[in-house]
């Protein structure tokens, strides 16, 4: 049976490293706002009965509606309850969606507009397996890796032992809610949902194959790459 999924899209960041007048998630990617394309990707992977909620900061709500009039808003629930950190934003979204019935909750970065429906569904399917705490997409490292030491030196490490983690990350709904209720969301080391679940629920998620094209837009050059990837895909 297909699990009921609550998809949370986190789009409350300021995008300070992007260097634009607007937060990166509201900038245009091949003629459509980045966050709208991210919503489109999640909606394409959703099943009947799923809920898709996007959380933005309250000051950005007028901009969302302005862009919606110009570019056509995705059919999602809009939550204007962004927090001071990513973890705080997710915690706010979980509280705002407490009445939503779901077996699995996925959390996706609003600035990752290129996730494919197949990969998203693979993550959800893995997280829904009995006894599984959660699942996240990951890809191998291609560059050499070194670990910094306390004295400023560095040592080479085997990159085969490491993975780069992406989103969406999905978890059994009760487990994710309990982990965030127990978490200190001001802790800067909680950079993703898997770290919250591991630390405050004592469970480790499984890894599924990610996609090298599932990039997170952080810098202006990422927008150029994302545009090229998007343009190379078949028109559906």
C-alpha positions in Angstrom: 0.0 0.0 0.0 1.3 3.5 -0.9 2.2 5.4 2.3 0.4 8.6 3.0 3.1 11.3 2.9 3.4 14.8 4.2 6.0 16.6 2.1 7.5 19.7 3.8 9.4 22.0 1.5 11.7 24.3 3.5 12.1 27.7 1.8 12.5 30.3 4.6 16.2 31.0 4.1 17.7 34.4 3.3 20.1 33.1 0.6 22.8 35.4 1.8 25.6 33.5 -0.1 23.6 33.8 -3.4 24.2 37.6 -3.7 20.9 38.6 -5.2 18.3 41.2 -4.2 15.9 38.3 -3.4 16.4 35.1 -1.6 17.5 32.5 -4.1 14.4 30.4 -3.9 12.4 33.3 -5.3 14.7 34.0 -8.2 13.8 32.8 -11.7 15.1 29.5 -13.0 14.4 29.2 -16.8 11.4 31.5 -16.4 9.9 30.1 -13.2 10.7 30.8 -9.5 13.0 28.2 -8.1 10.7 27.3 -5.2 7.8 26.8 -7.6 9.9 24.4 -9.6 10.8 22.6 -6.4 7.1 22.3 -5.5 6.4 21.1 -9.0 9.0 18.3 -8.6 7.5 17.2 -5.3 3.9 17.3 -6.6 5.0 15.2 -9.6 6.1 12.5 -7.2 3.1 12.7 -4.9 0.2 10.3 -4.7 -3.5 11.0 -4.0 -3.9 11.6 -0.3 -0.5 13.2 0.1 -0.1 16.7 1.5 2.5 19.2 0.3 3.3 22.1 2.5 5.9 24.8 1.8 7.2 27.0 4.6 8.5 30.5 4.0 9.3 33.4 6.2 6.4 35.7 7.0 7.9 38.8 5.2 8.1 36.8 2.0 4.4 35.9 1.9 3.4 39.0 -0.2 6.2 38.1 -2.7 4.9 34.5 -2.9 1.4 35.7 -3.9 2.8 38.3 -6.3 4.9 35.5 -8.1 1.9 33.2 -8.0 -0.2 35.8 -10.0 2.6 36.0 -12.6 3.8 32.4 -12.9 1.0 30.3 -11.5 1.2 29.0 -8.0 1.7 25.3 -7.3 -1.2 23.6 -5.4 0.4 23.5 -2.0 -0.3 24.6 1.5 1.6 27.7 2.3 3.0 28.1 5.8 4.5 31.5 6.7 6.3 30.2 9.8 10.0 30.2 9.0 12.4 30.0 12.0 15.8 31.4 12.9 17.5 28.2 11.7 16.6 25.4 9.3 15.9 23.1 12.2 13.6 25.7 13.8 11.8 26.1 10.5 11.1 22.4 10.2 10.0 22.3 13.8 7.5 25.1 13.1 6.2 23.3 10.0 5.7 20.1 12.0 3.7 22.0 14.6 1.6 23.7 11.9 0.8 20.4 10.3 0.2 18.4 13.5 -3.3 17.5 12.3 -2.2 16.1 9.0 -2.4 12.3 9.0 0.7 10.8 7.5 2.7 7.6 7.6 5.9 9.3 6.3 7.1 12.8 6.4 9.6 14.0 3.9 11.6 17.3 4.2 13.0 18.9 1.0 15.2 22.0 0.5 13.3 24.7 -1.4 16.5 25.4 -3.4 16.7 21.9 -4.8 14.4 22.2 -7.8 15.8 19.3 -9.9 14.9 16.2 -7.8 13.3 13.6 -10.0 10.0 11.9 -9.2 11.7 8.5 -9.4 14.3 9.4 -6.8 11.7 11.1 -4.5 9.6 8.0 -4.6 12.6 5.7 -3.9 13.2 7.7 -0.7 9.6 7.5 0.4 9.4 3.8 -0.4 12.5 3.1 1.6 11.4 5.2 4.6 8.0 3.4 4.7 9.5 -0.1 5.0 8.6 -1.7 8.4 11.2 -1.0 11.0 13.0 1.7 8.9 13.7 4.9 10.7 14.1 6.9 7.6 15.9 7.3 4.3 17.9 9.9 2.5 19.5 10.2 -0.9 23.3 10.3 -1.1 26.0 10.3 -3.8 29.6 9.3 -3.8 32.3 11.9 -3.5 34.4 12.5 -6.6 37.1 14.8 -5.1 39.9 13.8 -2.8 39.1 14.4 0.9 41.2 15.5 3.8 40.3 15.8 7.5 41.4 18.9 9.3 43.3 18.3 12.6 43.2 20.5 15.7 46.8 21.7 15.1 45.9 23.0 11.6 47.4 20.0 9.7 45.3 17.7 7.6 45.3 14.0 6.8 44.0 12.1 3.7 40.9 10.0 4.2 39.3 7.3 2.0 36.5 9.0 0.1 34.9 5.6 -0.5 33.8 5.7 3.1 31.9 9.0 2.7 28.8 10.2 0.9 27.3 13.6 0.1 23.8 13.8 1.4 20.9 15.4 -0.4 17.2 15.9 0.2 14.3 15.0 0.3 14.9 13.1 3.5 12.0 11.0 4.7 11.1 9.4 8.0 8.4 7.5 9.9 6.1 10.4 10.8 5.9 9.7 14.6 9.6 9.3 14.8 10.4 12.6 13.1 7.8 14.5 15.2 9.2 13.0 18.4 12.8 13.8 17.5 12.0 17.4 16.7 10.0 17.8 19.9 13.1 16.7 21.8 15.6 18.7 19.8 17.4 21.9 20.6 16.6 23.7 17.3 19.1 26.5 18.1 22.0 24.0 17.7 23.9 25.0 14.6 25.2 21.4 14.1 21.7 20.2 13.2 22.2 20.8 9.5 19.7 18.3 8.3 16.8 16.1 9.5 18.9 12.9 9.7 21.1 14.6 12.3 18.1 15.5 14.4 16.7 11.9 14.2 20.0 10.3 15.0 20.7 12.5 18.0 17.3 12.8 19.5 15.6 9.5 18.5 18.7 7.3 18.4 17.9 5.9 15.0 20.0 6.0 11.9 18.4 6.3 8.4 19.3 4.2 5.4 20.9 5.6 2.3 19.4 5.4 -1.2 20.9 6.4 -4.5 20.8 10.1 -5.0 21.3 12.0 -8.2 24.3 14.2 -9.1 21.9 16.6 -10.9 19.9 17.1 -7.6 22.0 20.1 -6.8 21.2 22.7 -4.1 21.3 26.2 -5.5 23.6 28.2 -3.2 25.7 30.4 -5.4 24.8 32.3 -8.6 26.8 29.9 -10.7 24.6 27.1 -9.4 21.7 28.8 -11.2 23.5 28.5 -14.5 24.2 24.8 -14.0 20.6 24.2 -12.9 19.3 26.0 -15.9 21.4 23.8 -18.2 20.3 20.6 -16.5 16.7 21.6 -16.7 17.0 22.6 -20.4 18.5 19.2 -21.2 15.5 17.3 -19.8 12.7 16.1 -22.0 9.7 18.4 -21.9 6.8 16.6 -20.2 
